[in-house]
């Protein structure tokens, strides 16, 4: 079940295998990032499924923590700063 992060607009869920199959997550491209800190702006909505790693994402409304196994939805128009603690490997989908 999705869980909204208050004041942030980011949705985080721990999906079932069935949910991942329904979304066809395994067909999405993969993005990787080493431990780092960087700003990001979402011009489109992004859904991503973290295969490895962990990060905190800071927005004007607060900070959320994400980790391997999370299915995360970032809303269009969100500005944030990523703090990648452990190298990220994730499937992602825009739109």
DSSP file (Angstrom, degrees, kcal/mol; ACC not computed):
  #  RESIDUE AA STRUCTURE BP1 BP2  ACC     N-H-->O    O-->H-N    N-H-->O    O-->H-N    TCO  KAPPA ALPHA  PHI   PSI    X-CA   Y-CA   Z-CA
    1    1 A X              0   0    0      0, 0.0    13,-0.5     0, 0.0     2,-0.1   0.000 360.0 360.0 360.0 137.4    0.0    0.0    0.0
    2    2 A X        -     0   0    0     11,-0.2     2,-0.5     9,-0.1    11,-0.2  -0.395 360.0-157.5 -71.6 146.5    1.3    3.5   -0.9
    3    3 A X  E     -A   12   0A   0      9,-2.2     9,-2.3    -2,-0.1     2,-0.3  -0.980   8.2-143.5-128.3 118.2    2.2    5.8    1.9
    4    4 A X  E     -A   11   0A   0     -2,-0.5     2,-0.7     7,-0.2     7,-0.2  -0.583  15.3-131.0 -79.3 141.9    2.2    9.6    1.2
    5    5 A X    >>  -     0   0    0      5,-1.9     3,-2.3    -2,-0.3     4,-1.4  -0.859  35.5-108.5 -94.8 115.3    4.9   11.6    3.0
    6    6 A X  T 34 S-     0   0    0     -2,-0.7    -1,-0.0     1,-0.3     4,-0.0  -0.093  93.5  -3.6 -49.7 127.4    3.2   14.5    4.6
    7    7 A X  T 34 S+     0   0    0      1,-0.1    -1,-0.3    55,-0.0    55,-0.1   0.407 121.2  78.7  75.0  -2.6    3.9   17.9    3.0
    8    8 A X  T <4 S-     0   0    0     -3,-2.3    -2,-0.2     2,-0.2    53,-0.1   0.779  82.0-141.1-108.0 -36.4    6.3   16.4    0.5
    9    9 A X     <  +     0   0    0     -4,-1.4     2,-0.4     1,-0.3    66,-0.2   0.466  56.5 130.9  85.5   2.2    4.1   14.8   -2.1
   10   10 A X        -     0   0    0     -5,-0.4    -5,-1.9    64,-0.1     2,-0.4  -0.760  46.2-150.2 -90.7 131.8    6.4   11.7   -2.5
   11   11 A X  E     -AB   4  73A   0     62,-2.2    62,-2.7    -2,-0.4     2,-0.4  -0.876  13.7-173.9-103.8 133.2    4.6    8.3   -2.4
   12   12 A X  E     +AB   3  72A   0     -9,-2.3    -9,-2.2    -2,-0.4     2,-0.3  -0.990   7.8 168.4-127.3 133.3    6.5    5.3   -1.1
   13   13 A X  E     - B   0  71A   0     58,-2.1    58,-2.9    -2,-0.4     2,-0.8  -0.974  37.0-132.8-139.7 157.2    5.2    1.7   -1.1
   14   14 A X        -     0   0    0    -13,-0.5    56,-0.1    -2,-0.3    -2,-0.0  -0.864  42.9-152.1-105.3  93.0    6.6   -1.7   -0.5
   15   15 A X        -     0   0    0     -2,-0.8     2,-0.1    54,-0.4    -2,-0.0  -0.235   7.7-124.4 -75.3 154.6    5.1   -3.5   -3.6
   16   16 A X     >  -     0   0    0      1,-0.1     4,-2.1     0, 0.0     5,-0.2  -0.450  32.4-107.1 -81.1 164.8    4.2   -7.1   -4.0
   17   17 A X  H  > S+     0   0    0      1,-0.2     4,-2.4     2,-0.2     5,-0.2   0.877 122.9  56.5 -60.1 -37.0    5.7   -9.1   -6.9
   18   18 A X  H  > S+     0   0    0      2,-0.2     4,-2.6     1,-0.2    -1,-0.2   0.908 105.6  49.6 -62.2 -42.5    2.3   -9.0   -8.5
   19   19 A X  H  > S+     0   0    0      2,-0.2     4,-2.1     1,-0.2    -1,-0.2   0.915 110.9  49.7 -62.5 -43.2    2.3   -5.1   -8.4
   20   20 A X  H  X>S+     0   0    0     -4,-2.1     5,-2.2     1,-0.2     4,-0.6   0.894 112.2  48.0 -63.2 -40.0    5.8   -5.0   -9.9
   21   21 A X  H ><5S+     0   0    0     -4,-2.4     3,-0.7     2,-0.2    -2,-0.2   0.907 109.1  53.2 -66.7 -42.0    4.7   -7.4  -12.7
   22   22 A X  H 3<5S+     0   0    0     -4,-2.6    -2,-0.2     1,-0.3    -1,-0.2   0.894 112.9  43.9 -59.7 -41.1    1.5   -5.3  -13.4
   23   23 A X  H 3<5S-     0   0    0     -4,-2.1    -1,-0.3    -5,-0.2    -2,-0.2   0.579 106.4-131.2 -78.9  -9.9    3.6   -2.2  -13.7
   24   24 A X  T X<5 +     0   0    0     -3,-0.7     3,-1.9    -4,-0.6     4,-0.4   0.874  44.2 165.8  58.9  40.3    6.2   -4.1  -15.9
   25   25 A X  G > < +     0   0    0     -5,-2.2     3,-1.8     1,-0.3    -4,-0.1   0.836  64.8  64.5 -56.5 -37.3    9.0   -2.7  -13.7
   26   26 A X  G 3  S+     0   0    0     -6,-0.3    -1,-0.3     1,-0.3    -5,-0.1   0.701  99.4  54.6 -64.7 -16.8   11.5   -5.2  -15.0
   27   27 A X  G <  S+     0   0    0     -3,-1.9    -1,-0.3     2,-0.0    -2,-0.2   0.546  87.3 101.4 -91.1  -8.1   11.2   -3.6  -18.5
   28   28 A X  S <  S-     0   0    0     -3,-1.8    65,-0.1    -4,-0.4    -4,-0.0  -0.391  83.7 -98.0 -72.2 153.2   12.0   -0.1  -17.3
   29   29 A X  E     -C   92   0A   0     63,-0.6    63,-1.8    62,-0.1     2,-0.4  -0.197  36.6-121.9 -63.7 164.2   15.5    1.4  -17.8
   30   30 A X  E     -C   91   0A   0     61,-0.2     2,-0.4    59,-0.0    61,-0.2  -0.916  22.9-169.2-113.2 138.6   18.0    1.2  -15.0
   31   31 A X  E     -C   90   0A   0     59,-2.8    59,-2.6    -2,-0.4     2,-0.3  -0.969   4.4-166.7-123.8 140.7   19.8    4.2  -13.5
   32   32 A X  E     -C   89   0A   0     -2,-0.4     2,-0.3    57,-0.2    57,-0.2  -0.934   6.2-179.0-127.2 152.3   22.8    4.1  -11.1
   33   33 A X  E     -C   88   0A   0     55,-2.0    55,-2.6    -2,-0.3     3,-0.1  -0.956  20.4-134.3-153.2 131.7   24.4    6.7   -8.9
   34   34 A X        -     0   0    0     -2,-0.3    50,-0.2    53,-0.2    52,-0.1  -0.304  55.3 -65.9 -74.8 165.7   27.3    6.6   -6.5
   35   35 A X  S    S+     0   0    0     50,-0.1     2,-0.3    48,-0.1    -1,-0.2  -0.342  86.4 122.4 -53.7 128.2   27.1    8.1   -3.0
   36   36 A X  E     -D   84   0A   0     48,-0.8    48,-2.9    -3,-0.1     2,-0.4  -0.971  58.1-114.3-173.2 173.6   26.7   11.8   -3.5
   37   37 A X  E     +D   83   0A   0     -2,-0.3     2,-0.3    46,-0.2    46,-0.2  -0.999  42.3 153.4-129.4 128.1   24.6   14.9   -2.9
   38   38 A X  E     -D   82   0A   0     44,-2.0    44,-3.0    -2,-0.4     2,-0.2  -0.995  39.9-115.1-155.6 148.3   22.9   16.7   -5.8
   39   39 A X  E     -D   81   0A   0     -2,-0.3     2,-0.3    42,-0.2    42,-0.3  -0.509  33.2-172.5 -80.2 153.2   19.9   18.9   -6.6
   40   40 A X  E     -D   80   0A   0     40,-2.9    40,-2.7    -2,-0.2     2,-0.4  -0.997  16.1-160.9-148.4 145.5   17.1   17.6   -8.9
   41   41 A X  E     -D   79   0A   0     -2,-0.3     2,-0.9    38,-0.2    38,-0.2  -0.996  17.5-140.8-125.2 128.3   14.0   18.9  -10.5
   42   42 A X        +     0   0    0     36,-2.9    35,-3.9    -2,-0.4    36,-0.2  -0.797  20.9 176.4 -92.9 105.2   11.2   16.6  -11.7
   43   43 A X  S    S+     0   0    0     -2,-0.9     2,-0.3    33,-0.2    -1,-0.2   0.714  77.0  23.0 -77.7 -21.7    9.9   17.9  -15.0
   44   44 A X  S    S-     0   0    0     -3,-0.1     2,-0.2    31,-0.1    33,-0.1  -0.903 100.5 -86.5-133.9 162.7    7.6   14.9  -15.2
   45   45 A X        -     0   0    0     -2,-0.3    50,-2.6    31,-0.1     2,-0.4  -0.508  47.2-158.6 -65.9 139.3    6.2   12.4  -12.7
   46   46 A X  E     -EF  74  94A   0     28,-2.2    28,-3.1    48,-0.2     2,-0.4  -0.987  14.0-167.7-124.8 134.7    8.7    9.6  -12.0
   47   47 A X  E     +EF  73  93A   0     46,-2.7    46,-2.5    -2,-0.4     2,-0.3  -0.955  18.5 175.4-109.5 138.7    8.1    6.2  -10.6
   48   48 A X  E     -EF  72  92A   0     24,-2.5    24,-3.1    -2,-0.4     2,-0.5  -0.995  24.8-150.5-143.8 151.3   11.1    4.2   -9.6
   49   49 A X  E     -EF  71  91A   0     42,-2.1    42,-2.3    -2,-0.3     2,-0.5  -0.977  22.5-136.7-121.6 116.3   11.8    0.9   -7.9
   50   50 A X  E     + F   0  90A   0     20,-2.3    19,-3.2    -2,-0.5    40,-0.2  -0.613  24.5 175.5 -79.5 119.8   15.1    0.7   -5.9
   51   51 A X  E    S+     0   0A   0     38,-2.7     2,-0.3    -2,-0.5    39,-0.2   0.800  71.4   4.7 -87.0 -35.5   17.0   -2.5   -6.5
   52   52 A X  E    S+ F   0  89A   0     37,-1.8    37,-1.6    16,-0.1    -1,-0.3  -0.980 100.5  25.0-146.7 154.2   20.0   -1.5   -4.3
   53   53 A X  E     -     0   0A   0     -2,-0.3    15,-1.6    35,-0.2     2,-0.3  -0.205  58.6-108.1  94.8-176.9   21.0    1.3   -2.1
   54   54 A X  E     +GF  67  86A   0     32,-1.6    32,-1.7    13,-0.2    31,-1.6  -0.986  28.7 167.5-155.6 155.3   19.5    4.0    0.1
   55   55 A X  E     -GF  66  84A   0     11,-2.3    11,-2.9    -2,-0.3     2,-0.4  -0.978  28.1-129.0-158.7 163.4   19.1    7.8    0.1
   56   56 A X  E     -GF  65  83A   0     27,-1.9    27,-2.6    -2,-0.3     2,-0.5  -0.966  19.8-154.2-116.9 144.6   17.3   10.7    1.7
   57   57 A X  E     -GF  64  82A   0      7,-2.7     7,-2.1    -2,-0.4     2,-0.5  -0.974   8.1-157.7-122.1 117.5   15.4   13.2   -0.5
   58   58 A X  E     +GF  63  81A   0     23,-2.7    23,-2.1    -2,-0.5     5,-0.2  -0.834  17.1 168.8-102.6 128.6   15.0   16.6    1.0
   59   59 A X  E >   -G   62   0A   0      3,-3.5     3,-0.9    -2,-0.5    21,-0.1  -0.725  53.0 -95.5-123.7 176.1   12.2   19.0   -0.3
   60   60 A X  T 3  S+     0   0    0     19,-0.5     3,-0.1     1,-0.2   -52,-0.1   0.781 126.0  50.6 -62.2 -25.7   10.8   22.3    0.9
   61   61 A X  T 3  S-     0   0    0      1,-0.3     2,-0.3   -53,-0.1    -1,-0.2   0.544 124.8 -70.0 -91.7  -7.9    8.1   20.2    2.7
   62   62 A X  E <   -G   59   0A   0     -3,-0.9    -3,-3.5   -54,-0.1     2,-0.4  -0.941  52.2 -71.6 148.7-170.7   10.4   17.8    4.5
   63   63 A X  E     -G   58   0A   0     -2,-0.3     2,-0.3    -5,-0.2    -5,-0.2  -0.969  32.9-167.2-126.7 137.7   12.8   14.8    4.1
   64   64 A X  E     -G   57   0A   0     -7,-2.1    -7,-2.7    -2,-0.4     2,-0.4  -0.922  13.6-139.4-122.1 151.3   12.0   11.2    3.2
   65   65 A X  E     -G   56   0A   0     -2,-0.3     2,-0.3    -9,-0.2    -9,-0.2  -0.911  20.3-174.3-107.9 135.9   14.2    8.1    3.3
   66   66 A X  E     +G   55   0A   0    -11,-2.9   -11,-2.3    -2,-0.4     2,-0.3  -0.938   5.4 173.1-129.0 153.9   14.1    5.5    0.6
   67   67 A X  E >   -G   54   0A   0     -2,-0.3     3,-2.1   -13,-0.2   -17,-0.3  -0.931  44.3 -55.1-151.4 170.1   15.8    2.1    0.3
   68   68 A X  T 3  S+     0   0    0    -15,-1.6   -17,-0.2    -2,-0.3     3,-0.1  -0.226 120.9  32.9 -51.1 135.3   16.1   -1.0   -1.7
   69   69 A X  T 3  S+     0   0    0    -19,-3.2   -54,-0.4     1,-0.3     2,-0.3   0.276  90.2 123.3  97.3  -9.5   12.6   -2.6   -2.2
   70   70 A X    <   -     0   0    0     -3,-2.1   -20,-2.3   -56,-0.1     2,-0.6  -0.668  51.0-152.2 -86.8 139.4   10.8    0.8   -2.2
   71   71 A X  E     -BE  13  49A   0    -58,-2.9   -58,-2.1    -2,-0.3     2,-0.4  -0.968  26.3-169.7-104.6 117.9    8.5    1.8   -5.1
   72   72 A X  E     -BE  12  48A   0    -24,-3.1   -24,-2.5    -2,-0.6     2,-0.5  -0.902  17.8-160.6-119.9 136.5    8.6    5.6   -5.1
   73   73 A X  E     -BE  11  47A   0    -62,-2.7   -62,-2.2    -2,-0.4     2,-0.5  -0.973   6.5-165.7-117.2 121.4    6.6    8.1   -7.0
   74   74 A X  E     - E   0  46A   0    -28,-3.1   -28,-2.2    -2,-0.5   -64,-0.1  -0.909  23.3-125.1-103.2 127.9    7.9   11.7   -7.4
   75   75 A X    >   -     0   0    0     -2,-0.5     3,-1.7   -66,-0.2   -33,-0.2  -0.375  29.5 -94.9 -75.0 151.4    5.4   14.3   -8.5
   76   76 A X  T 3  S+     0   0    0      1,-0.2   -33,-0.2   -33,-0.1   -31,-0.1  -0.366 111.0  27.2 -58.3 138.4    5.9   16.5  -11.5
   77   77 A X  T 3  S+     0   0    0    -35,-3.9    -1,-0.2     1,-0.3     2,-0.2   0.343  84.0 144.6  90.6  -6.4    7.3   19.9  -10.5
   78   78 A X    <   -     0   0    0     -3,-1.7   -36,-2.9   -36,-0.2     2,-0.4  -0.470  32.6-161.3 -69.8 132.2    9.1   18.6   -7.4
   79   79 A X  E     +D   41   0A   0    -38,-0.2   -19,-0.5    -2,-0.2     2,-0.3  -0.947  27.5 146.2-108.9 136.0   12.4   20.3   -6.5
   80   80 A X  E     -D   40   0A   0    -40,-2.7   -40,-2.9    -2,-0.4     2,-0.4  -0.941  44.9-118.3-156.6 174.0   14.6   18.4   -4.1
   81   81 A X  E     -DF  39  58A   0    -23,-2.1   -23,-2.7    -2,-0.3     2,-0.4  -0.995  26.1-146.0-125.1 124.9   18.1   17.5   -3.1
   82   82 A X  E     -DF  38  57A   0    -44,-3.0   -44,-2.0    -2,-0.4     2,-0.5  -0.733   9.4-168.0 -89.0 136.0   19.2   13.8   -3.1
   83   83 A X  E     -DF  37  56A   0    -27,-2.6   -27,-1.9    -2,-0.4     2,-0.7  -0.905  11.7-160.6-120.0  97.2   21.6   12.5   -0.5
   84   84 A X  E     +DF  36  55A   0    -48,-2.9   -48,-0.8    -2,-0.5   -29,-0.2  -0.714  15.6 174.3 -83.7 113.9   22.7    9.1   -1.8
   85   85 A X  E    S+     0   0A   0    -31,-1.6     2,-0.4    -2,-0.7   -30,-0.2   0.885  71.8  21.7 -86.8 -44.1   24.1    7.2    1.2
   86   86 A X  E    S- F   0  54A   0    -32,-1.7   -32,-1.6   -52,-0.1    -1,-0.3  -0.992 108.5 -80.9-127.4 134.8   24.7    3.8   -0.4
   87   87 A X  E     -     0   0A   0     -2,-0.4     2,-0.3   -34,-0.2   -53,-0.2   0.057  49.8-134.6 -41.3 131.4   25.0    3.4   -4.2
   88   88 A X  E     +C   33   0A   0    -55,-2.6   -55,-2.0   -35,-0.2     2,-0.4  -0.715  26.3 176.1 -94.4 138.3   21.6    3.4   -5.9
   89   89 A X  E     +CF  32  52A   0    -37,-1.6   -38,-2.7    -2,-0.3   -37,-1.8  -0.952  23.8 159.0-135.4 118.6   20.5    1.1   -8.7
   90   90 A X  E     -CF  31  50A   0    -59,-2.6   -59,-2.8    -2,-0.4     2,-0.3  -0.980  42.5-126.2-144.0 151.3   16.9    1.5   -9.7
   91   91 A X  E     -CF  30  49A   0    -42,-2.3   -42,-2.1    -2,-0.3     2,-0.3  -0.739  38.9-169.8 -84.6 145.3   14.4    1.0  -12.4
   92   92 A X  E     -CF  29  48A   0    -63,-1.8   -63,-0.6    -2,-0.3     2,-0.3  -0.981  19.0-172.2-142.2 155.1   12.7    4.2  -13.4
   93   93 A X  E     - F   0  47A   0    -46,-2.5   -46,-2.7    -2,-0.3     2,-0.3  -0.967  11.0-153.7-147.0 126.3    9.7    5.4  -15.6
   94   94 A X  E       F   0  46A   0     -2,-0.3   -48,-0.2   -48,-0.2    -2,-0.0  -0.790 360.0 360.0-100.1 144.4    8.7    8.9  -16.5
   95   95 A X              0   0    0    -50,-2.6    -1,-0.2    -2,-0.3   -49,-0.2   0.393 360.0 360.0 119.4 360.0    5.2   10.0  -17.3
